[in-house]
Amino acid sequence: MVIVSGFEKDIVYQQCTRCICDNTIPGIEFDGSGECSLCKIHDTFDAAFPNDTRGEEALRKRFDKIKADGKNKKYDCIIGISGGRDSIYLLYLSVTKWKLRPLAVHFNDGFDNPVAGENMLKAVRKLGVELRTVTSDFRECKDLKITDLKASTPLLNNGTDVGIGAALYSVAYKEGIKHILFGQSFRTEGIRPLAWAYFDGDHLRAIQKQFGSVILAKWKPENAGFNLGIKEMFFYTVMQGIRVHSPLYNYPYSREESSEILSRELDWVYPGAHYFDDLYWSLITYIHRTKFKINFRLIEYSALVRSNQLSREAALEKSKLPYQIEDPKIILLCIKRLGITQEEFDGYVARPPRNWWDYPNSYKWMQLGRIPIFVLTKMGVFTQVVYDKYFTLKFK
């Protein structure tokens, strides 16, 4: 018997022979040699997005296009930053190595880690980049987080995830910028299964209507708020031609090396854990562990194993240790910031687990539009990892 996303499944426990992913991860499959499907996807990505001289040439062509589209404009791209290592290193490379003219955009949901905030300020000052902070309506933000607790699925940061995407597209539209850069790398982060990381603004609106107490502000193209469903995505990507890029796919990105460079050049300070640029992840990690038996570190450490940045033995050992992001004091702070009592919080956590597909969502429409979405992915409208997460990997 194995617990998958909080549900018991009558299967025998199995762990990948190459990485440390196991069948507590929904949708995972194993071949005859015991290697998992996430390793197979990694190898496909590794071939499609080389990070050697071929990757350097691919980046050069992409940046030539970005610079051409931004000619005679104040900015040629937007980079979403959080204060964590990945986004700040992308900002650093974009300015110092690739000579882009980015506008840094940060989405503030009221749970920022102060260390990450200082990192952002130091980085933009030293690099001479403008920082645009989009501050959410905190009434909406905290109500959305309580809605996620009530819905009782692993998607506990639904509102912030949608809010970040909506903020980046809104600013891009307002400033007439056609390119958005993300600091993601499949070689260091892996691919979260769709059961744990489904992104759908229409789903967010549906569960907010069912469980929420605050009516979300209506969508405006220059101020999307928490609205980023299929119609809004069509507007920004197809009608406005805004493209999303993940340059670190084609770059030899090393976490250890980047940390040293950022500390030396930008006085960057490690927030304490991956994702800990957002304090709310302390609470999320606690619920994932205690209620759903979810361990994101399996995904992250496995990616590092595949990219030879961490040995399998070290990954296994690290995954067994308590995760420093799960800080009781921070969890208590988050509960207070939500404006609920400990008893209310415990009651939400005690609710039976559910899945996102138990609620209204747009996944069936995404499936019907799979071929157009595939074409748009090849055009650079969406990143390949998003396509494969939604359409290649199983999620149940």
N, C-alpha and C positions, 0 to 999 in steps of 0.2 A: 504493500500500500504506500503510495506517494502522494504528498499534498502539493497540488498545483494551484496557485493563486487562491489558496484558502479552501479548496475542495479536495476531498480524498478521491484518488483514482486507483483503481485496482490494477496496478502495474508494478513491475519489479524495478527497483532503483537502478539507474544506469548513469555512468559518467563518461564523458568523451575521453578517448585515449590520447588525444592530441592536446586539447585545452582543458579547462576545468568545468565547462558547462555540463549540466546534468538534466535529467528529465523532470526536475521541478520547474523548468522553463517551459511554458506552454508552446505546443506546436513543434518542439524539437524532434528531430529524427536522427537515426544512426545507421551508418552503412555496415557492411559485413565485417569491417575491421574495427568497428566501434568509434569511427570518427563522426562528429555531429554535422548537421546541416548548416550550422552557423559557420563552421570552418570552411565548408564548401563555398558559401557566399563570400567569405573573406577572400578566398583564392580567386574567385571570379572578379571581385573588385580589385584585387592586387594586380591582376593582368590588365584590367580595363583602365586603371588609374596608376600607372607606374610613377615612382617618385625618384627616378634617375634622370638622365639627360633628356629622355623622352617626355618625362613629366615637366621638366623645365621648359621645354619647347611648347608643350601644351599650355602652360601658364603664360608664356610670353604672348601667344596668339590671343588668349583670353583677355589679357591685360591690355593688349593693343586695341581690342574691340571696346573695352571699358573706357579707355582713355579717349578714343575717337568719339564715342557717344557722349562723353562729358566735356568735349572741347568747348571752350568759351563759357563754361559753367563754373560756378564756385567749387562744386564737388563733382567727382566722377563716380562715386559709389558711397554706399552706406555700410557701415560695419556695426553690427549689434554687439555691444560689450556688456559684461557683467562684473568685471573685476577679477574673474578667475583667470587661470593660466592660459587656456586655449584662446579666448577672445582677445586678451591683451597681447599675446604673442602674434596673433594674426594682425592686429593693429600695428604692432611694431614692424613686422615684415612689410606690410603694405606701404608704410611711409619710408622706411630706411632702405629696403631692398628693391621693392617693386615700383617705387616712386608714384604711387597713386595719391589722389587727393580726397581722402575719405571724410565723411561726416560720421562721427561716432554717435550712436543712439543707444540709450539705456532706458529700459522699462522698469519703473519703480512701483512695486506692488505693496510697499509698506513693510517688507520683511527683509530688506537688504542687510547683509553683513557689513558692519562698519569698516572692517579690514578691506573688504572688496571695494567699498566706496572710496577709501583712500587710494587704493590701487588705481582706480579709474582716473581720479583727479591728478595724481602724479604722472600717469601715462600721457594724458592729453596735454598737460602743461609741457612736459619734456619733449613731446613729439610735435607740438604746435598744431594740434588738432582741435576743432570745435567739438564740444560735447553737448548733445541735445538730450535732456532727460524728459521722458514722457511719464508723468505721474498719474497713476490710475485714481479713479474715484474710490477711496478706501471703503466706503459703504458697500459698493458693488463688489470690490475685491474680497473683503472678508466674508460677505454673504455667499459668494461663489465657493469659497473654501468650505464653509459650513454645508453648503449644498453637496459638495463632493463627499463630505463625511456622512451625510444622510443617505446619499445614493449607494454608499458602501462598496464601491469598486476600487481597484488599485489606482485609478486615475485621480490622485489626490491634489494635483496641481493644475487641473484642467483650465481654470480661469487665467492663471498666469501664463501658461503655455500659449493659449490663444491670444492673450493680451500682448505678449512679446511679438508674435507674428503680426498682429494687427497694427501695433505701433510702428514697426519697421516699414510695412507697406504704406501706412498713412503718411509718414514723413517722406518716403520716396515719392509718393504721388504729389505731395505739397511742394516739394523742392524740384520736381521734374527730373529725378534721378532714376535711371533705368536698371541699376545693378545693386544687389544686396549681397554682402559677403558674410558667411557664417564660419566660426572657428571650430568646425567639427572635423573629426578624423576617424574613419572606421578602424584605423590601425591602433588607435588608443582608446576608443570608446566602445567599439563593436556596434551591434544593432540590437536595440531593445525590441523584444517581441511586441506585436501589435496588441496583444491582450493587456500589456502593461503600459503601453504608450500610444494609444489611439488618439489622433488629433482631428477634431471635427467641431467647428464652431456651431453647426446646427445641433449637434448632440448636446453641446454645452447649453444652448438656449432652451432645449427641451427639458433637461433635468432641472434647470433653474426655474422654469415655469412650474414644474412639479413640486420642487422642494424649497425654492427660494422665497424670500420675503421682500426682496428689492427688485423693482422693475429696471432692467438694464437700459441705459441710454441708447437711443436709436443710432444706427450706423450713418456716418458721414464719411465720404471718401478721404477727407483730410484729417479725420478724427474718428477712427473706427471703433474705439473703445474696446469692448469685449466681443465684437462681432466680426467673425471671419469664417463664414460658412461657404458653401459651394458658389453662391451668387457673388459674394464679395471676392472670393479667390478668382473667379472668372473675370471680374472687372479689373482687378489689379494685374493679373498675369496675361490674359488674352487681349483685353481691350486696351490696357495701358502698356503692355509689353515689358513689364518689370521682371527681371531675371534674378535667380538665386544661384549663388556659387559657393562651393566649399573648397577653396584653394589648397587647404592642407591635405586633401586627397592626393595631390600630385607633388607634395613637398616632403622631404625626408625629416618629418617632425619627430623629435625626441622630447619626451616630457622632462627628462633629467637635464638635457642640454638647454632647453628653452627656459627652465626655471633659473638656471645659472645666469643666462643672458639677461633675463628680465630683472633679476635681483641686482645685477651689476649695472645695467644701463638705465633702468627705470625705478630702482629702489622698490621693486615689487615684493610683496610679502604673501607667502602662501596662506590662504584663508583657513587651512586646517584639514580640509578634505575636498575631494572632488564633489562638485555641486554645492559646497558650503558657502559660495558667494550669496546664497539665498538661505537665510536661517530656517525657513519653513521646512527645508529638507531634513532637519533634525527630527521633526515631528513625523514627516512622511516615512522616514527610514524606520522609526519605532513601530508605526502601524504596519508597514510592510513586513517587518520581522515577526511581530507578535500575532498579527491577525491573518496575513496571507502567506507567511513563510516565503516571502520574496527576498532575494538577495541580489541586488543590482551588481554587486562586486563580481559575481560570477561572469557577467557579461563584460565588464570593464577589464578585469584581470586576464580573462581569456583573450581579449583583443591584444593586450600587451604581450602575452605569451606567443601568439601567432606572429607578431611583428618583432619578436626577439628582443623586447625591452624588459622582459621579466621571465624567469625560468618557471616551468610548470610546478616544480617543487616549492619555490617561493610563493607562487600564486596560491597553491593549496594551503600553505601555512598561513598566509595573510588572510585568506578568506575565513579561517576559523577564529581569528582574533576578534575581540569586540571592536566595532566600528566607531572611531572617535567622533564621527558626525552626530552620533546619537547621544546628545548631552541633555541630561534631565533638567538642568537649569534653563537651557534654551527651549526645550519642549514646554516647560511651564510658562515661559515668556510668550511663546506662540499662542498658547491657550488663552492667556490673558489678553493678548492683542486681538484675538478673535472675539473677545467680549462674552465668552461663555465660561461656565463654572467647570471645575474638574469633574463633577458628577455628570454634567451634560456631555462632556468630552468622552468619559468612560462609557456612557450610554450609546453614543454614536459608534464607538469602536466595537461595542458588544453586538451591534446589529449583524445579522447573517451576511456573509459575503455575497456579492453580486458581480456580474460582468457588465461591461459597457453595452454589449449587445442585448442586454435585458431591457434597455431603454431606447427610445426613438433615436435614430442616427441616420447618416447619409451613406452608409457603406454600400447598400445595394445600388445606389446611383453611381458610386465610384466604380463598382464592378461593371456596370453597364457601359461606363465611359472608359474602360481599361485601355482600349486601343488608342483613342485620342490622347489619354494621359501618357501612354507610352511614347507617342510621337512628341508630345510637349516635353517629356523628359529628355529625349534625344536632342531637342531644340534648346535645352538648358533652362526651361521654365521651372522644372522641379529637379531636385537632385536624385541621383540613382538610388541612394540608400532609402529615400522615401518611397520610391516606386517598389523596390524589392520588399520593404517592410510591409507594404499594403497588399502586394499582389503575388510575390514569389514565395515567401515563407508562410507556413501554416500558422494559425493563431489560436487554435483550440486543441 
